[in-house]
Amino acid sequence: MIIARAPLRITFGGGGTDLPSYYNDHEGFLISAAIDKYVYITIHETFVPDFILKYSEIERVDKADNVRHPLVREALKLLDIEIGGLEIASMADIHAGTGLGSSGSFTVALLRALHAHKHQTVTPEKLAEEACHIEIDLLKEPVGKQDQYIAAFGGISCMKFNKGGKVDVSPLNIDRDTRHNLEDNLILFFTGYSRSAGAVLKDQDQKTRQSDRAMIENLHQVKQLGLRSKAALELGDLRAFAALMHEQWEQKKQRSGGMSNPDIDKWYNMARENGALGGKLIGAGGGGFLLFYTEDKVRLRYAMMEAGLREVRWRFDFEGCKIVHS
């Protein structure tokens, strides 16, 4: 049996500038951090000639072309695995639709496991690009490249998205004490809302392709906030970083009416009144997780618990996608 895992992620700045509709004309930049919550893929050979797939559904088909799950189907075809005899199953620490990049993590972990099945070595860059090719080029999903790259590389990474699609990845130059303080003072709460990122991202993607002035200007500002966040983190100025998180959330809400809702606005304002120096909704918007930076963790945790929100404890992941059993 082969077991691969890929981390989920949180975004620190520049989110939304990783879509081709933006970076192909303007270049994008963001900071992303892998966390120790994972998507797992298991593969093992069976004595039957079919593909047996277990995720939120169960499939049993005779060839890759007949697989209903689009990511699994395209990954099998990309790696020329047309004949069955495999059972593929997925599990996750946090379910999909919560804004932590689970689709990209799923695809990266799946490809890593399939490469291991074929006894092939694969670099993080190749793994990320194969996952992007499946989601963006083959399935035409309105997604960016952040999720696939951070799932493959791990760490706290700065990503530059160049015209033409090449991605430059480098670790954030943050000192150890700052990193520990950042990790300790960032708190993640589940809103209770799950959603597909597709609708929000599709609207952004279409407006960008149509050269919508307001959308492009918003993304320009978000990119600059990402660069300013990088500078603040590398200087160890976490209060400045927290203020920039708040600015990014205000910018993000302007991109779509579906970015927030009355409950999310209420919880965000409550957090600000109870010690949060900055915060934002993680992911495309509409639900998922609220991330806050605070120096008064007890007060903030109590307020959010009283409001009915569940905290998820986490740490940074610096390993990226890996085989954990073979």
TORDO-91469 format. One record per residue (C-alpha): residue number from 1; x, y, z; residue in three letters. Coordinates in steps of 0.02 Angstrom, whole numbers, plus 50000, padded with zeros to 5 digits. Each point is the difference from the previous one (the first is absolute). Layout:
{pado NUM,{X,Y,Z},Ala}
...
This chain:
{pado 1,{50000,50000,50000},Met}
{pado 2,{50056,50177,49958},Ile}
{pado 3,{49943,50147,50107},Ile}
{pado 4,{50036,50178,49944},Ala}
{pado 5,{49952,50158,50092},Arg}
{pado 6,{49996,50183,49949},Ala}
{pado 7,{49974,50148,50118},Pro}
{pado 8,{49858,50124,49998},Leu}
{pado 9,{50043,50185,50004},Arg}
{pado 10,{49962,50175,50062},Ile}
{pado 11,{50038,50157,49901},Thr}
{pado 12,{50092,50148,50076},Phe}
{pado 13,{49987,50124,49857},Gly}
{pado 14,{49970,50022,49814},Gly}
{pado 15,{49862,49870,49984},Gly}
{pado 16,{49910,50007,49833},Gly}
{pado 17,{50150,50058,49898},Thr}
{pado 18,{50046,49819,49959},Asp}
{pado 19,{49865,49979,49867},Leu}
{pado 20,{50061,49997,49819},Pro}
{pado 21,{49874,50134,49952},Ser}
{pado 22,{50098,50120,50111},Tyr}
{pado 23,{50182,49944,50001},Tyr}
{pado 24,{50012,49975,49811},Asn}
{pado 25,{49981,50188,49979},Asp}
{pado 26,{50059,50073,50165},His}
{pado 27,{50101,49867,50094},Glu}
{pado 28,{49941,49942,50171},Gly}
{pado 29,{50074,49982,50172},Phe}
{pado 30,{49943,49920,50161},Leu}
{pado 31,{50059,49923,50163},Ile}
{pado 32,{49930,49830,50045},Ser}
{pado 33,{50031,49888,50150},Ala}
{pado 34,{49976,49812,50011},Ala}
{pado 35,{49922,49935,50161},Ile}
{pado 36,{50001,49831,50085},Asp}
{pado 37,{49826,49952,49939},Lys}
{pado 38,{50007,49880,49855},Tyr}
{pado 39,{49915,49913,49856},Val}
{pado 40,{50050,49816,49992},Tyr}
{pado 41,{49995,49886,49848},Ile}
{pado 42,{50022,49812,50014},Thr}
{pado 43,{50033,49884,49854},Ile}
{pado 44,{50019,49813,49998},His}
{pado 45,{49994,49865,49869},Glu}
{pado 46,{49852,49881,49997},Thr}
{pado 47,{49962,49833,49921},Phe}
{pado 48,{49860,50069,49892},Val}
{pado 49,{50024,50091,49833},Pro}
{pado 50,{49898,50154,50048},Asp}
{pado 51,{50034,50168,50079},Phe}
{pado 52,{49918,50009,50170},Ile}
{pado 53,{49985,50179,50063},Leu}
{pado 54,{49947,50054,50173},Lys}
{pado 55,{49972,50183,50040},Tyr}
{pado 56,{49833,50081,50043},Ser}
{pado 57,{49932,49873,49876},Glu}
{pado 58,{50053,49825,49947},Ile}
{pado 59,{50039,49956,49820},Glu}
{pado 60,{50048,49839,49916},Arg}
{pado 61,{50043,50016,49816},Val}
{pado 62,{50098,49901,49872},Asp}
{pado 63,{50106,50140,49927},Lys}
{pado 64,{50061,50175,50039},Ala}
{pado 65,{49888,50083,49871},Asp}
{pado 66,{49847,49942,50096},Asn}
{pado 67,{50052,50075,50168},Val}
{pado 68,{49873,50132,50052},Arg}
{pado 69,{50113,50095,50121},His}
{pado 70,{50081,50127,49881},Pro}
{pado 71,{50164,50022,50096},Leu}
{pado 72,{50028,49813,50018},Val}
{pado 73,{49954,49967,49818},Arg}
{pado 74,{50119,50131,49931},Glu}
{pado 75,{50142,49951,50117},Ala}
{pado 76,{49987,49817,49946},Leu}
{pado 77,{49999,50051,49817},Lys}
{pado 78,{50144,50123,50021},Leu}
{pado 79,{50109,49863,50074},Leu}
{pado 80,{49943,49872,49869},Asp}
{pado 81,{49917,49886,50128},Ile}
{pado 82,{49859,49934,49892},Glu}
{pado 83,{49983,49824,50070},Ile}
{pado 84,{49921,49970,50170},Gly}
{pado 85,{50051,49886,50140},Gly}
{pado 86,{50014,50147,50120},Leu}
{pado 87,{49901,50058,50149},Glu}
{pado 88,{50016,50187,50034},Ile}
{pado 89,{49928,50081,50156},Ala}
{pado 90,{50007,50175,50072},Ser}
{pado 91,{49985,50070,50176},Met}
{pado 92,{50024,50175,50069},Ala}
{pado 93,{50026,50082,50169},Asp}
{pado 94,{49880,50140,49947},Ile}
{pado 95,{49863,49976,49873},His}
{pado 96,{49991,50087,49831},Ala}
{pado 97,{49918,50168,49972},Gly}
{pado 98,{50079,50086,50150},Thr}
{pado 99,{50123,50114,49910},Gly}
{pado 100,{50161,49910,50043},Leu}
{pado 101,{50044,49942,49824},Gly}
{pado 102,{49941,49820,50015},Ser}
{pado 103,{49975,49972,49813},Ser}
{pado 104,{50181,50046,49961},Gly}
{pado 105,{50062,49894,50146},Ser}
{pado 106,{49894,49853,49941},Phe}
{pado 107,{50070,50010,49824},Thr}
{pado 108,{50180,50017,50058},Val}
{pado 109,{49987,49854,50122},Ala}
{pado 110,{49915,49893,49868},Leu}
{pado 111,{50136,50034,49871},Leu}
{pado 112,{50137,49968,50128},Arg}
{pado 113,{49923,49832,50043},Ala}
{pado 114,{49978,49951,49817},Leu}
{pado 115,{50181,50046,49962},His}
{pado 116,{50055,49891,50146},Ala}
{pado 117,{49892,49859,49933},His}
{pado 118,{50096,50014,49836},Lys}
{pado 119,{50167,50010,50095},His}
{pado 120,{50030,50175,49935},Gln}
{pado 121,{50086,50142,50091},Thr}
{pado 122,{49921,50171,49979},Val}
{pado 123,{50055,50174,50055},Thr}
{pado 124,{49882,50116,50094},Pro}
{pado 125,{50000,50118,49850},Glu}
{pado 126,{49950,49863,49879},Lys}
{pado 127,{49868,49937,50120},Leu}
{pado 128,{49925,50174,50017},Ala}
{pado 129,{50002,50031,49813},Glu}
{pado 130,{49916,49833,49962},Glu}
{pado 131,{49864,50041,50125},Ala}
{pado 132,{49977,50175,49925},Cys}
{pado 133,{49993,49924,49825},His}
{pado 134,{49859,49885,50054},Ile}
{pado 135,{49896,50131,50088},Glu}
{pado 136,{50032,50152,49890},Ile}
{pado 137,{50039,49933,49826},Asp}
{pado 138,{49904,49837,49991},Leu}
{pado 139,{49850,50031,50112},Leu}
{pado 140,{49991,50188,49967},Lys}
{pado 141,{49969,50039,50184},Glu}
{pado 142,{50008,50187,50045},Pro}
{pado 143,{50137,49971,50128},Val}
{pado 144,{50175,50064,50030},Gly}
{pado 145,{50166,49916,50030},Lys}
{pado 146,{50025,50037,50185},Gln}
{pado 147,{49919,49843,50071},Asp}
{pado 148,{50095,49876,49893},Gln}
{pado 149,{50169,50083,50030},Tyr}
{pado 150,{49985,50019,50188},Ile}
{pado 151,{49936,49820,50015},Ala}
{pado 152,{50152,49939,49904},Ala}
{pado 153,{50133,50111,50081},Phe}
{pado 154,{49933,50030,50176},Gly}
{pado 155,{50074,50133,50115},Gly}
{pado 156,{49962,50185,50001},Ile}
{pado 157,{50030,50043,49818},Ser}
{pado 158,{50005,50156,49893},Cys}
{pado 159,{49935,49968,49825},Met}
{pado 160,{50023,50109,49848},Lys}
{pado 161,{49885,49957,49854},Phe}
{pado 162,{50083,50053,49840},Asn}
{pado 163,{49920,50041,49834},Lys}
{pado 164,{49987,49836,49907},Gly}
{pado 165,{49971,49898,50157},Gly}
{pado 166,{50172,49966,50074},Lys}
{pado 167,{49997,50006,50190},Val}
{pado 168,{50150,50053,50104},Asp}
{pado 169,{49991,49928,50176},Val}
{pado 170,{50113,50057,50143},Ser}
{pado 171,{49987,49980,50189},Pro}
{pado 172,{49949,50154,50098},Leu}
{pado 173,{50155,50073,50083},Asn}
{pado 174,{49927,50001,50175},Ile}
{pado 175,{50102,49975,50159},Asp}
{pado 176,{49961,49860,50120},Arg}
{pado 177,{49931,50106,50142},Asp}
{pado 178,{49884,50093,49882},Thr}
{pado 179,{49941,49836,49925},Arg}
{pado 180,{49961,49927,50172},His}
{pado 181,{49908,50156,50054},Asn}
{pado 182,{49902,50003,49837},Leu}
{pado 183,{49952,49818,50021},Glu}
{pado 184,{49947,50027,50181},Asp}
{pado 185,{49898,50157,49969},Asn}
{pado 186,{49903,49946,49845},Leu}
{pado 187,{49836,49917,50045},Ile}
{pado 188,{49886,49907,49878},Leu}
{pado 189,{49811,49984,50023},Phe}
{pado 190,{49876,49902,49894},Phe}
{pado 191,{49849,50104,49951},Thr}
{pado 192,{49889,49848,49973},Gly}
{pado 193,{49975,50047,49818},Tyr}
{pado 194,{50068,49889,49862},Ser}
{pado 195,{49998,50056,49820},Arg}
{pado 196,{50077,49972,49831},Ser}
{pado 197,{50127,50132,49950},Ala}
{pado 198,{49946,49984,49819},Gly}
{pado 199,{49862,50130,49995},Ala}
{pado 200,{50101,50140,50082},Val}
{pado 201,{50158,49961,49901},Leu}
{pado 202,{49903,49985,49837},Lys}
{pado 203,{49931,50176,50025},Asp}
{pado 204,{50175,50068,50035},Gln}
{pado 205,{50072,49905,49853},Asp}
{pado 206,{49868,50062,49877},Gln}
{pado 207,{50014,50181,50055},Lys}
{pado 208,{50190,49994,49988},Thr}
{pado 209,{49993,49926,49825},Arg}
{pado 210,{49879,50138,49951},Gln}
{pado 211,{50124,50130,50066},Ser}
{pado 212,{49878,50059,50132},Asp}
{pado 213,{50087,50153,50069},Arg}
{pado 214,{49939,49983,50179},Ala}
{pado 215,{50047,49816,50012},Met}
{pado 216,{50174,50024,49928},Ile}
{pado 217,{50033,50150,50111},Glu}
{pado 218,{49943,49899,50151},Asn}
{pado 219,{50121,49860,49955},Leu}
{pado 220,{50141,50126,49975},His}
{pado 221,{49969,50063,50177},Gln}
{pado 222,{49991,49823,50070},Val}
{pado 223,{50167,49960,49919},Lys}
{pado 224,{50078,50154,50079},Gln}
{pado 225,{49928,49949,50169},Leu}
{pado 226,{50081,49830,49975},Gly}
{pado 227,{50169,50081,49968},Leu}
{pado 228,{49978,50113,50152},Arg}
{pado 229,{49954,49848,50104},Ser}
{pado 230,{50161,49915,49945},Lys}
{pado 231,{50100,50153,50055},Ala}
{pado 232,{49911,50009,50169},Ala}
{pado 233,{50027,49815,50036},Leu}
{pado 234,{50183,50006,49951},Glu}
{pado 235,{50024,50151,50114},Leu}
{pado 236,{49914,49907,50141},Gly}
{pado 237,{49863,50134,50013},Asp}
{pado 238,{49852,49887,50036},Leu}
{pado 239,{49884,50141,50051},Arg}
{pado 240,{50027,50080,49829},Ala}
{pado 241,{49965,49831,49921},Phe}
{pado 242,{49837,49986,50098},Ala}
{pado 243,{49946,50173,49940},Ala}
{pado 244,{50036,49946,49821},Leu}
{pado 245,{49892,49845,50024},Met}
{pado 246,{49855,50115,50042},His}
{pado 247,{50034,50108,49846},Glu}
{pado 248,{50002,49844,49891},Gln}
{pado 249,{49833,49942,50070},Trp}
{pado 250,{49923,50170,49960},Glu}
{pado 251,{50068,49990,49823},Gln}
{pado 252,{49944,49820,49981},Lys}
{pado 253,{49820,50041,50045},Lys}
{pado 254,{49994,50126,49858},Gln}
{pado 255,{50034,49865,49869},Arg}
{pado 256,{49833,49912,50018},Ser}
{pado 257,{49835,50016,50092},Gly}
{pado 258,{50016,49815,50044},Gly}
{pado 259,{50165,50024,50090},Met}
{pado 260,{49920,50020,50171},Ser}
{pado 261,{49829,49990,50084},Asn}
{pado 262,{49919,50078,50154},Pro}
{pado 263,{50060,49861,50117},Asp}
{pado 264,{50180,50011,49940},Ile}
{pado 265,{49996,50190,50016},Asp}
{pado 266,{49929,49985,50176},Lys}
{pado 267,{50133,49875,50055},Trp}
{pado 268,{50139,50102,49921},Tyr}
{pado 269,{49945,50158,50090},Asn}
{pado 270,{49981,49903,50162},Met}
{pado 271,{50178,49935,49984},Ala}
{pado 272,{50065,50176,49971},Arg}
{pado 273,{49911,50055,50158},Glu}
{pado 274,{50080,49858,50098},Asn}
{pado 275,{50184,50015,49964},Gly}
{pado 276,{50023,49958,49816},Ala}
{pado 277,{50121,50125,49923},Leu}
{pado 278,{49960,49940,49825},Gly}
{pado 279,{49918,49858,49909},Gly}
{pado 280,{49925,49933,49839},Lys}
{pado 281,{49896,49862,49928},Leu}
{pado 282,{50111,49865,49926},Ile}
{pado 283,{49967,49945,49822},Gly}
{pado 284,{49891,50067,49861},Ala}
{pado 285,{49864,50060,50119},Gly}
{pado 286,{49823,49961,50054},Gly}
{pado 287,{50046,49881,50141},Gly}
{pado 288,{50137,49891,50070},Gly}
{pado 289,{50122,50065,50129},Phe}
{pado 290,{50033,50168,50081},Leu}
{pado 291,{50183,50032,50043},Leu}
{pado 292,{50045,50130,50132},Phe}
{pado 293,{50161,50070,50070},Tyr}
{pado 294,{49989,50041,50186},Thr}
{pado 295,{50110,50033,50150},Glu}
{pado 296,{49854,49959,50117},Asp}
{pado 297,{49962,49820,49955},Lys}
{pado 298,{49899,49955,50155},Val}
{pado 299,{49879,50144,49976},Arg}
{pado 300,{49977,49968,49813},Leu}
{pado 301,{49977,49813,50022},Arg}
{pado 302,{49869,50025,50134},Tyr}
{pado 303,{49902,50126,49894},Ala}
{pado 304,{50000,49889,49846},Met}
{pado 305,{49954,49846,50102},Met}
{pado 306,{49853,50094,50075},Glu}
{pado 307,{49947,50045,49823},Ala}
{pado 308,{50000,49815,49955},Gly}
{pado 309,{50154,49994,49889},Leu}
{pado 310,{50118,49853,50009},Arg}
{pado 311,{50188,50030,50007},Glu}
{pado 312,{50119,49889,49903},Val}
{pado 313,{50175,49990,50075},Arg}
{pado 314,{50142,49985,49874},Trp}
{pado 315,{50185,50020,49967},Arg}
{pado 316,{50100,50042,49844},Phe}
{pado 317,{50051,49855,49887},Asp}
{pado 318,{50175,50008,49924},Phe}
{pado 319,{50001,49832,49910},Glu}
{pado 320,{49874,50027,49861},Gly}
{pado 321,{49928,49851,49908},Cys}
{pado 322,{50084,49836,50048},Lys}
{pado 323,{49980,49812,50001},Ile}
{pado 324,{49967,49947,50178},Val}
{pado 325,{49987,49813,49965},His}
{pado 326,{50048,49887,49857},Ser}
